[in-house]
Structures are given as structure tokens and as C-alpha cells.
Amino acid sequence: MSQHRSLKSSGTSIGTKRSVLKRFERVKLLRKRGEWKDGRSPVGLPKTKPED
């Protein structure tokens, strides 16, 4: 059975910037910016833009 063309990965998707960060990436970015306090809950984090 063949795969639908919209599900196939294209070569252009490799290395593109993601607009959504995972939770651990957001915590790491907030620590780097000095906005993270130890003991804080990782749930309900503020929105953060990825670095360029």
C-alpha cells in the first residue's frame, strides 16, 4: 500500500525553524535569559519565542 503524498517527508523540512518549543527547551531558554527561578513548577510556563 502506498503512502499519501502529504505524509511523505520532503527534503525541505530538514533544518527548518520550529515555532513551538518543548517544555524542557522553554525551561532551558528561560534559564539562559535569567527568567527562571529554582523550585518553580514547569507547568504553565510563559510563552517564549525560539532564538534565531
C-alpha contacts under 8 A as a table, 3 or more apart, distances in Angstrom:
res1	aa1	res2	aa2	distance
3	Q	7	L	6.84
3	Q	8	K	6.98
4	H	7	L	5.58
4	H	8	K	6.86
5	R	8	K	5.35
9	S	13	S	7.20
10	S	13	S	5.91
10	S	14	I	7.88
11	G	14	I	5.96
12	T	15	G	7.64
12	T	16	T	7.47
13	S	16	T	5.66
18	R	21	L	7.22
18	R	50	P	7.78
19	S	49	K	7.32
19	S	50	P	6.82
20	V	49	K	7.93
20	V	50	P	7.63
21	L	25	E	5.87
21	L	26	R	6.10
21	L	48	T	7.98
21	L	50	P	6.97
22	K	25	E	5.23
22	K	26	R	6.30
23	R	26	R	5.12
23	R	27	V	6.30
23	R	42	P	7.37
24	F	27	V	5.12
24	F	28	K	6.14
25	E	28	K	5.05
25	E	29	L	6.14
26	R	29	L	5.07
26	R	30	L	6.09
26	R	45	L	7.84
26	R	48	T	6.71
27	V	30	L	5.09
27	V	31	R	6.13
27	V	36	W	7.15
27	V	42	P	7.27
28	K	31	R	5.16
28	K	32	K	6.26
29	L	32	K	5.05
29	L	33	R	6.27
30	L	33	R	5.05
30	L	34	G	6.08
30	L	35	E	5.08
30	L	36	W	5.29
31	R	34	G	4.98
31	R	35	E	5.96
31	R	36	W	4.95
31	R	37	K	7.94
32	K	35	E	7.75
33	R	36	W	7.83
36	W	40	R	7.58
37	K	40	R	5.82
41	S	44	G	7.70
42	P	45	L	6.15
